[in-house]
Amino acid sequence: MARLIPLILIALAVWFWLRARRKTAAYMASYEHPTDRHGEGDEQRREPPAPAA
């Protein structure tokens, strides 16, 4: 049981890290390929917000 707890914590950390990577990739992809209904292209592209320091 003492060996199982660290393994569970490591597995949870990896799962949350992979989940964050997937969400970040989807967020960045939304800025690379915006869904545009009116034919406006790159001149209307928004920049992602600056990270909070």
C-alpha positions as CSV (number, residue, x, y, z in Angstrom):
1,M,0.0,0.0,0.0
2,A,2.9,2.4,0.8
3,R,4.2,1.9,-2.8
4,L,0.8,2.3,-4.3
5,I,0.1,5.8,-3.1
6,P,3.1,7.5,-4.8
7,L,2.3,5.6,-8.0
8,I,-1.3,6.9,-7.9
9,L,0.0,10.5,-7.3
10,I,2.4,10.2,-10.2
11,A,-0.3,8.9,-12.4
12,L,-2.6,11.7,-11.5
13,A,0.1,14.3,-12.1
14,V,0.8,12.8,-15.6
15,W,-2.9,12.7,-16.4
16,F,-3.4,16.4,-15.4
17,W,-0.3,17.4,-17.3
18,L,-1.5,15.6,-20.5
19,R,-4.9,17.1,-20.1
20,A,-3.4,20.6,-19.7
21,R,-1.3,20.1,-22.8
22,R,-4.3,19.0,-24.8
23,K,-6.3,22.0,-23.7
24,T,-3.4,24.4,-24.4
25,A,-3.0,22.9,-27.9
26,A,-6.7,23.3,-28.6
27,Y,-6.5,26.9,-27.3
28,M,-3.5,27.8,-29.5
29,A,-5.0,26.1,-32.5
30,S,-8.1,28.3,-32.2
31,Y,-5.9,31.3,-32.7
32,E,-4.0,29.7,-35.6
33,H,-7.2,28.7,-37.5
34,P,-10.0,30.9,-36.3
35,T,-13.5,29.9,-37.4
36,D,-14.4,32.7,-39.7
37,R,-17.9,33.0,-41.2
38,H,-17.5,36.2,-43.2
39,G,-14.4,35.5,-45.2
40,E,-12.2,37.8,-43.1
41,G,-8.7,36.4,-42.9
42,D,-5.4,37.1,-41.1
43,E,-6.0,40.8,-40.8
44,Q,-8.6,40.2,-38.2
45,R,-6.6,37.7,-36.2
46,R,-6.4,38.2,-32.5
47,E,-3.2,37.7,-30.5
48,P,-3.3,35.5,-27.5
49,P,-3.2,37.3,-24.2
50,A,0.1,37.8,-22.5
51,P,0.8,35.4,-19.7
52,A,0.4,36.7,-16.2
53,A,3.8,37.3,-14.6
